[in-house]
Amino acid sequence: MQSQTRKLSYHVATTVDGYIAREDDSFDCFVFEGDHATEYMATLRNDYDTVLMGRRTYAVGLKFDVTDPYPYLETFVVSRSLKETPNPRVKLISDDVVGAVRALKAKEGKGIYLSGGGALAAQLFAAGLVDEVLIKLNPRLLGSGIPLVSRLDQQLNLELRSTKVYSNGVVLLRYDVQR
C-alpha cells in the first residue's frame, strides 16, 4: 500500500494577464481588501501547516523587516544564494529542491502552501510535485512583470474544480493538476 502524501498547492494572486508581481517584485497592484482576503487568511491557517517560497518572494518581506512572514506555518525558503536567514524559524533549502519537497510531502501534516516564485513553481511542476493550483485572479492588467510560471518544458493540463467570484472583482479559480 502506498503511503499518503501531503498536497502541495500553488496558491497565488495573479493579474488577468498572468503576472504575480511587477518587474521590481512589488505587488501593490493586487486587491487586498474584501471577502477573498479574509477567506485566504482562514485557508492559510486551516488547510496548511507548511509554506514554501523562493528567495525573491521571501526578499519582498525582508525589505520591510519581515523575517518570518508566516509565523503560524513551518517556513522554507528555496535559495542557492542565501547562506542563512535572519530568522531561526525560517529554514533554507539550497540543494536538491525536488528531493527536499518530496520529503516534505511524505511527512505527516496538513497541506503545503507554495507561496510564490514563478521559477520555483515551474521547477516543482516539472517534477510532478504540484497537486493543485489556486489562482486569485485580480481584475488588473500589468502588461509585464513576474509570470505566474516561468518556462515550462511541456504543457500542463489542469482540471477546474471550482470558481468563486467576489464582489470586488477577484475570482478564485481552483484547479487540480492532471497527471
Backbone bond lengths (Angstrom), bond angles and torsions (degrees), N, CA, C in turn:
res aa  C-N    CA-C-N  psi(-1)  N-CA   C-N-CA  omega(-1)  CA-C   N-CA-C  phi
1 M - - - 1.448 - - 1.526 109.24 -
2 Q 1.337 116.60 131.58 1.455 121.38 -179.14 1.524 110.05 -78.53
3 S 1.338 115.78 140.12 1.464 118.93 -179.91 1.526 110.46 -73.80
4 Q 1.296 114.95 151.55 1.459 122.28 179.65 1.530 109.36 -74.31
5 T 1.323 117.68 137.08 1.456 119.43 176.57 1.514 109.68 -112.64
6 R 1.306 114.15 151.45 1.457 120.39 177.90 1.531 109.40 -71.13
7 K 1.312 115.72 152.74 1.460 121.77 -178.76 1.533 109.23 -85.63
8 L 1.331 116.26 132.67 1.465 122.55 173.48 1.519 107.15 -101.80
9 S 1.328 116.03 119.25 1.469 122.54 -175.60 1.518 110.43 -115.59
10 Y 1.330 115.70 121.66 1.464 120.76 171.91 1.520 105.65 -84.61
11 H 1.315 115.77 99.72 1.470 124.26 -173.35 1.518 106.40 -112.30
12 V 1.322 116.39 104.86 1.459 119.04 -166.46 1.523 112.10 -146.81
13 A 1.321 115.21 147.53 1.466 121.54 173.08 1.521 108.25 -87.02
14 T 1.319 115.24 141.96 1.460 119.93 177.75 1.525 109.12 -145.78
15 T 1.320 114.69 159.87 1.454 120.54 172.96 1.515 108.36 -84.84
16 V 1.305 117.27 168.80 1.463 121.11 178.22 1.526 110.68 -59.66
17 D 1.343 116.96 -31.84 1.459 118.96 179.34 1.529 112.94 -91.24
18 G 1.330 117.73 14.69 1.459 121.61 166.48 1.515 118.10 87.85
19 Y 1.338 118.21 25.70 1.458 120.20 179.69 1.524 111.12 -109.41
20 I 1.355 115.22 136.18 1.465 120.64 -179.66 1.522 112.30 -95.72
21 A 1.327 116.54 -6.64 1.466 122.18 176.98 1.521 107.89 -168.31
22 R 1.322 114.16 165.77 1.466 119.13 173.28 1.526 108.86 -71.91
23 E 1.315 117.78 171.02 1.462 121.35 -179.98 1.522 112.37 -59.67
24 D 1.340 117.45 -28.39 1.468 121.30 178.97 1.529 112.36 -88.83
25 D 1.327 117.12 13.57 1.470 125.65 179.29 1.530 113.62 75.36
26 S 1.319 118.90 1.13 1.468 120.09 178.28 1.532 109.39 -76.14
27 F 1.302 115.53 156.53 1.464 120.44 -176.71 1.522 111.57 -135.48
28 D 1.310 116.41 29.96 1.462 121.95 179.62 1.525 112.97 -68.43
29 C 1.304 117.11 -5.08 1.463 122.19 -177.76 1.527 112.76 -81.04
30 F 1.317 118.13 -9.56 1.456 120.42 -175.01 1.519 112.89 -89.08
31 V 1.316 115.49 157.72 1.462 122.93 176.33 1.531 106.95 -82.03
32 F 1.329 116.70 120.15 1.464 120.59 -175.40 1.518 113.66 -105.77
33 E 1.318 116.95 -12.26 1.462 119.54 -176.72 1.512 110.09 -113.78
34 G 1.322 114.80 145.69 1.456 120.43 177.78 1.510 110.87 130.48
35 D 1.327 114.55 177.64 1.463 121.11 -177.89 1.523 112.61 -60.08
36 H 1.325 117.46 -33.20 1.469 119.43 -179.26 1.525 110.91 -62.12
37 A 1.329 117.23 -36.44 1.467 120.81 -179.72 1.525 111.06 -69.24
38 T 1.321 116.58 -41.44 1.465 121.15 178.35 1.524 110.25 -63.98
39 E 1.325 117.12 -44.65 1.467 121.48 179.33 1.529 111.45 -65.79
40 Y 1.336 116.67 -36.87 1.463 121.43 177.96 1.527 110.24 -61.08
41 M 1.323 117.01 -46.33 1.468 120.12 179.50 1.525 110.87 -62.85
42 A 1.312 117.47 -40.37 1.471 120.47 178.05 1.526 110.52 -64.58
43 T 1.334 117.05 -39.60 1.460 121.06 178.00 1.523 110.82 -62.76
44 L 1.339 116.80 -43.03 1.462 120.09 179.11 1.523 110.78 -57.60
45 R 1.316 116.42 -44.19 1.467 120.86 -176.92 1.529 112.77 -76.12
46 N 1.323 118.56 -34.11 1.467 121.64 -173.77 1.526 114.42 -91.63
47 D 1.340 117.40 -34.82 1.465 120.14 -171.36 1.522 114.48 -99.96
48 Y 1.331 116.86 -19.62 1.464 120.66 -174.63 1.529 110.56 -122.84
49 D 1.338 115.08 150.09 1.463 119.41 169.08 1.528 111.23 -127.04
50 T 1.346 115.64 0.54 1.462 121.78 -177.84 1.522 108.75 -139.87
51 V 1.334 116.17 141.52 1.464 121.06 175.12 1.522 108.40 -125.97
52 L 1.319 115.07 142.04 1.454 123.67 -179.83 1.522 106.68 -127.73
53 M 1.326 116.22 131.72 1.467 119.53 179.45 1.519 110.28 -146.52
54 G 1.316 114.52 156.93 1.455 120.21 174.70 1.519 110.47 -80.33
55 R 1.323 115.33 166.50 1.460 121.41 -177.88 1.531 112.27 -60.82
56 R 1.325 117.53 -42.11 1.469 119.46 -178.51 1.523 110.96 -64.52
57 T 1.319 117.57 -37.60 1.466 120.73 177.06 1.522 109.54 -64.98
58 Y 1.314 117.30 -44.77 1.464 121.79 178.64 1.531 110.92 -62.40
59 A 1.338 116.53 -39.17 1.472 121.31 -177.21 1.522 112.53 -63.46
60 V 1.331 117.87 -26.81 1.473 120.41 178.57 1.520 109.99 -58.62
61 G 1.320 117.25 -46.73 1.460 121.05 178.49 1.515 112.71 -67.26
62 L 1.331 116.58 -35.50 1.460 120.04 -179.38 1.523 112.06 -60.52
63 K 1.333 117.09 -30.90 1.471 120.96 177.36 1.526 111.24 -59.51
64 F 1.334 116.23 -24.61 1.462 122.37 -178.94 1.534 111.55 -110.55
65 D 1.349 115.62 20.44 1.473 122.76 -179.38 1.522 113.24 61.54
66 V 1.329 117.61 27.32 1.462 121.69 174.66 1.528 106.39 -95.19
67 T 1.332 115.67 103.58 1.461 120.51 -176.91 1.528 112.84 -95.18
68 D 1.333 116.27 -15.24 1.470 121.43 179.32 1.527 107.56 -138.28
69 P 1.347 117.03 82.07 1.461 120.07 -172.68 1.532 114.45 -67.17
70 Y 1.312 117.94 -19.58 1.470 121.88 -179.27 1.532 108.95 -131.14
71 P 1.332 117.96 72.97 1.474 120.28 -174.61 1.527 113.68 -64.25
72 Y 1.309 118.27 -14.41 1.462 122.24 -179.55 1.531 111.62 -96.58
73 L 1.344 117.49 3.40 1.462 122.44 178.28 1.529 109.81 -124.71
74 E 1.324 116.42 149.77 1.461 120.00 171.00 1.530 105.74 -70.78
75 T 1.330 117.04 125.49 1.461 121.32 -168.42 1.523 112.01 -113.81
76 F 1.342 114.96 130.92 1.460 122.64 177.72 1.522 108.92 -126.67
77 V 1.335 116.15 134.67 1.460 122.73 175.41 1.524 107.63 -116.72
78 V 1.328 115.78 129.17 1.458 121.64 177.95 1.522 108.33 -93.06
79 S 1.329 116.16 119.46 1.461 120.29 -178.88 1.520 110.84 -159.78
80 R 1.318 114.91 136.72 1.460 119.53 171.94 1.523 110.24 -93.65
81 S 1.328 117.77 -18.34 1.461 119.81 -175.81 1.534 113.77 -94.07
82 L 1.324 118.40 -31.87 1.463 119.86 178.12 1.524 109.34 -73.09
83 K 1.306 116.53 137.05 1.471 120.77 177.04 1.523 110.64 -99.10
84 E 1.323 116.70 -24.13 1.467 122.86 175.64 1.517 108.20 -160.24
85 T 1.325 115.46 162.31 1.460 119.68 177.02 1.521 108.39 -103.07
86 P 1.334 116.98 156.57 1.458 119.50 178.96 1.529 113.32 -75.33
87 N 1.320 116.61 -0.32 1.464 120.70 179.52 1.530 108.43 -128.49
88 P 1.324 118.35 124.56 1.465 120.01 -177.22 1.532 113.89 -65.40
89 R 1.317 117.85 -18.65 1.468 121.17 178.18 1.527 112.15 -74.76
90 V 1.312 116.62 -25.09 1.465 122.04 -176.88 1.527 108.85 -89.53
91 K 1.332 115.66 120.32 1.466 121.18 -176.38 1.527 110.74 -99.25
92 L 1.320 115.12 147.90 1.460 121.08 178.90 1.527 111.37 -100.19
93 I 1.322 114.64 143.22 1.469 121.84 168.19 1.524 104.28 -118.40
94 S 1.332 116.57 113.84 1.461 118.58 -176.08 1.522 113.49 -113.56
95 D 1.327 118.45 -25.86 1.464 119.05 174.18 1.518 109.45 -130.99
96 D 1.293 114.35 162.78 1.460 123.00 -179.98 1.528 111.73 45.63
97 V 1.311 114.61 59.52 1.468 121.18 -179.52 1.520 110.38 -57.38
98 V 1.316 116.75 -44.93 1.460 121.03 -178.67 1.526 110.57 -60.78
99 G 1.326 117.45 -46.47 1.457 121.44 178.42 1.525 111.95 -62.91
100 A 1.331 116.61 -40.67 1.464 120.53 179.60 1.528 110.99 -65.22
101 V 1.327 117.13 -40.71 1.465 120.10 179.71 1.530 110.16 -70.88
102 R 1.301 117.53 -38.03 1.480 119.59 174.55 1.526 110.54 -58.52
103 A 1.331 116.55 -42.54 1.465 120.75 179.10 1.527 110.77 -64.53
104 L 1.337 117.47 -40.55 1.471 120.69 177.50 1.522 110.62 -62.59
105 K 1.335 116.21 -41.79 1.463 119.89 -179.21 1.526 111.81 -66.89
106 A 1.318 117.38 -27.86 1.459 121.56 -178.74 1.533 112.64 -79.88
107 K 1.336 117.02 -17.60 1.469 120.55 179.69 1.523 110.74 -72.79
108 E 1.317 115.99 152.93 1.469 121.20 173.72 1.526 108.73 -64.71
109 G 1.318 116.75 145.73 1.453 119.52 174.24 1.510 112.88 148.02
110 K 1.311 113.16 -175.16 1.463 121.31 177.26 1.528 108.76 -78.99
111 G 1.327 115.38 -169.59 1.450 121.43 -178.70 1.513 113.30 -68.67
112 I 1.332 114.40 165.55 1.461 122.87 177.29 1.523 107.61 -110.98
113 Y 1.318 115.55 126.83 1.460 123.69 -177.73 1.521 108.95 -96.09
114 L 1.330 116.77 113.65 1.464 121.26 172.11 1.512 106.07 -86.56
115 S 1.321 115.45 105.29 1.457 122.72 -169.47 1.515 113.36 -78.58
116 G 1.273 117.42 -31.79 1.446 116.34 -178.06 1.503 111.88 169.80
117 G 1.273 110.56 167.64 1.433 121.41 -176.72 1.510 109.12 113.99
118 G 1.316 116.51 98.56 1.456 121.14 -179.91 1.515 112.30 -60.19
119 A 1.343 117.49 -36.17 1.461 121.00 179.63 1.531 110.15 -71.27
120 L 1.330 116.69 -42.54 1.466 120.39 177.62 1.524 109.99 -63.59
121 A 1.321 116.56 -43.41 1.465 120.14 178.44 1.529 110.22 -58.60
122 A 1.331 117.32 -44.55 1.466 120.72 -179.87 1.526 110.92 -60.38
123 Q 1.331 117.10 -42.19 1.462 121.14 179.71 1.530 110.89 -63.19
124 L 1.338 116.55 -41.50 1.457 120.44 -178.29 1.528 111.69 -75.43
125 F 1.334 117.67 -32.52 1.468 120.39 173.05 1.533 109.69 -63.25
126 A 1.341 116.08 -45.75 1.466 120.64 -178.39 1.532 111.70 -60.72
127 A 1.326 116.23 -32.19 1.466 120.54 179.98 1.531 112.31 -84.68
128 G 1.335 116.96 -1.40 1.457 120.71 179.20 1.524 113.44 73.04
129 L 1.319 117.23 27.06 1.464 120.67 -175.31 1.527 114.74 -98.19
130 V 1.329 117.70 -16.78 1.468 120.14 -179.39 1.524 108.27 -86.25
131 D 1.333 116.02 128.28 1.463 121.61 -176.31 1.516 113.18 -98.26
132 E 1.325 116.44 -33.32 1.467 119.38 -179.61 1.523 109.90 -147.85
133 V 1.321 114.01 158.04 1.460 121.92 178.85 1.522 107.19 -125.90
134 L 1.326 115.63 123.61 1.463 121.64 174.76 1.519 106.59 -114.78
135 I 1.318 115.64 114.76 1.460 121.11 -177.33 1.516 109.29 -109.92
136 K 1.329 114.59 122.70 1.468 120.27 171.79 1.532 105.22 -93.71
137 L 1.324 115.33 92.81 1.461 122.43 -175.54 1.520 109.22 -78.03
138 N 1.326 115.87 114.75 1.453 121.95 -177.46 1.523 110.49 -95.66
139 P 1.326 117.58 140.65 1.461 121.27 -177.49 1.525 111.49 -75.44
140 R 1.319 115.60 66.26 1.455 122.53 -178.42 1.524 108.88 -141.19
141 L 1.320 115.84 150.66 1.465 123.28 170.33 1.524 106.61 -123.49
142 L 1.320 118.09 127.12 1.463 121.67 179.14 1.521 112.69 -103.32
143 G 1.311 117.35 -33.51 1.459 120.25 -178.46 1.516 113.46 86.61
144 S 1.330 117.43 -22.48 1.464 121.94 176.39 1.520 107.54 -164.35
145 G 1.322 115.27 163.73 1.452 120.06 179.52 1.511 111.66 151.01
146 I 1.325 115.72 -159.29 1.461 122.58 178.49 1.536 106.81 -87.91
147 P 1.330 117.90 119.88 1.467 119.26 -176.21 1.530 112.70 -71.54
148 L 1.317 114.86 154.85 1.458 123.46 177.46 1.528 110.80 -51.55
149 V 1.318 116.52 -42.53 1.463 123.06 176.55 1.521 106.23 -141.52
150 S 1.332 115.73 131.98 1.461 117.26 174.46 1.525 107.82 -75.21
151 R 1.240 117.28 -168.80 1.471 123.69 -172.45 1.528 113.54 -48.18
152 L 1.328 115.77 128.58 1.462 122.49 173.03 1.519 108.16 -108.65
153 D 1.319 116.19 140.99 1.470 120.38 179.38 1.520 112.83 -76.05
154 Q 1.333 115.63 -22.93 1.459 119.53 178.58 1.525 109.58 -148.82
155 Q 1.292 114.18 159.36 1.466 120.77 178.66 1.528 109.65 -63.17
156 L 1.313 115.21 141.32 1.463 121.76 175.48 1.514 107.82 -115.90
157 N 1.299 117.23 128.25 1.457 120.80 178.87 1.519 109.78 -96.72
158 L 1.316 114.48 138.21 1.456 122.09 179.67 1.520 108.56 -120.57
159 E 1.321 115.87 145.82 1.461 120.65 175.85 1.523 108.09 -111.50
160 L 1.317 116.09 121.87 1.455 121.00 -179.49 1.524 109.91 -66.68
161 R 1.320 116.00 124.58 1.461 121.50 179.78 1.520 111.73 -101.58
162 S 1.356 116.32 -36.86 1.465 118.64 178.59 1.521 110.14 -164.30
163 T 1.333 113.93 160.85 1.462 121.40 173.48 1.525 107.96 -135.14
164 K 1.305 115.45 151.65 1.454 120.47 174.17 1.520 107.49 -145.80
165 V 1.315 115.95 127.49 1.461 121.89 -179.55 1.525 108.32 -105.43
166 Y 1.324 115.84 129.01 1.461 121.93 179.77 1.532 109.73 -101.58
167 S 1.313 116.73 155.84 1.458 121.72 -175.59 1.530 113.05 -63.78
168 N 1.338 118.19 -20.90 1.466 121.13 179.61 1.534 112.68 -87.84
169 G 1.327 117.02 5.16 1.457 120.73 176.70 1.517 114.86 96.42
170 V 1.327 118.29 -9.17 1.460 121.12 176.69 1.532 108.22 -74.05
171 V 1.325 116.03 139.85 1.463 122.03 177.33 1.530 107.52 -122.45
172 L 1.323 116.26 127.17 1.462 120.64 175.55 1.517 108.12 -95.37
173 L 1.326 115.78 120.57 1.459 122.96 178.64 1.523 107.59 -111.75
174 R 1.322 117.06 126.99 1.475 121.20 179.98 1.529 107.76 -117.75
175 Y 1.332 115.01 121.67 1.457 121.99 -178.14 1.525 110.55 -123.17
176 D 1.321 116.19 146.21 1.457 121.99 166.39 1.514 107.54 -94.49
177 V 1.325 116.97 140.11 1.460 121.10 175.68 1.531 106.84 -79.98
178 Q 1.325 115.58 127.88 1.467 121.07 179.23 1.525 109.71 -85.66
179 R 1.300 115.77 135.73 1.472 120.74 -179.57 1.514 109.96 -111.80
